[in-house]
Amino acid sequence: MKVTEHFKKADGKTHFTFEILPPLKGENLRTLFDHIDPLMEFNPPFIDVTYHREEYVYKQRENGLLEKRTTRKRPGTVGICAALQSHYKVDTVPHLICGGFNKEETENALIDLHFLGIDNVLVLRGDCVKSESRFTPEPGGHRYATELMEQVIDMNNGRYLDDEQVNTYGTDFCIGVAGYPEKHSEAPNMQADLRWLKKKVEMGADYVVTQMFFDNQKYFDFVQLCRSEGINVPIIPGLKPITTKTQLTILPSIFHIDIPCDLADAVEACADNKAAAQVGVEWAIKQSKELMEFGVPCLHYYSMGKSGSVRKVAEALF
Ligand code: FAD
């Protein structure tokens, strides 16, 4: 079922959802189920599965030539979505990214997703390769989420890459996109960022999921700005309970977000990570309660490979 249909069926209730990372190469599906099992009693209508381009280094061979070696790979978003749908009878939302894929590879992934009965995709650009300072599209791939969306929409309309005529057997993906209450790091200003978000919605995005934020006022202001720009689709808040003291510096540097003083001070004062995680859970519960009162259709938790804190938050709310 489509994400938007789940929202309609919820009848004003707030859904609990979360996203998982595909395990690193060498791990197995059981590890993933062990991570997801504790969260299933809170009845998520769908689970997001992130997509990650491979990371690589260039090693110099004896003859002086450079050899590209893959160092880190999280394989199988398409397969993992199928496995989750079959194991838990839950809908899934695979993330689809521009980075590292050309149009043919994207089309193949979308064909597989369609055949597997997966109705949703979160369409994203993806981050830069760690060794690069700017995003470089794959040769024959897409530079922005808008371009990737165009390909998904073409397929929804029965237009595949090599076909000269429109097919009657198009796909029918519900499309989500990303939004940034604290602005995307590369956008010159919020207005410019919102212009592109509006473009994604005008093209046919059905809903927006936000980057994580720790100050609800930033989300409320963002929603208001979006509405005043005519962006009227559901805007799903993305939340992450802080789980370690080092996340106070890691999260802002990776995700370009602020951590409010009260939260940072409380985490800083903790004797260890166990205490820091408890502060993180309490903060996320407080944020979630206020967002539920605001009437959000769904709370989306970034589990980042660890379910313990997300479970504690869900226990208090759902
Ligand atoms: P875009 O919408 O393409 O925007 C990128 C930048 O370009 C912005 O500054 C925007 O203002 C500008 N822009 C947009 N369109 C245009 C245009 N047509 N012309 C000129 N400028 C434009 N990353 C992953 O690798 N895998 C994941 O699974 C993943 N999941 C995510 C889930 C969520 C909910 C969020 C919020 C982010 C996720 N990311 C993921 C990170 C995301 O890929 C990065 O934040 C990336 O840098 C931007 O992606 P985007 O889709 O917002 O890009």
Residues whose N, C-alpha, C, O or C-beta is under 5 A from the ligand:
A	BS01	FAD	T50 Y51 H52 H95 I97 V123 L124 R125 G126 D127 R143 Y144 A145 T146 A178 G179 H184 E186 A187 A192 D193 W196 V209 T210 Q211
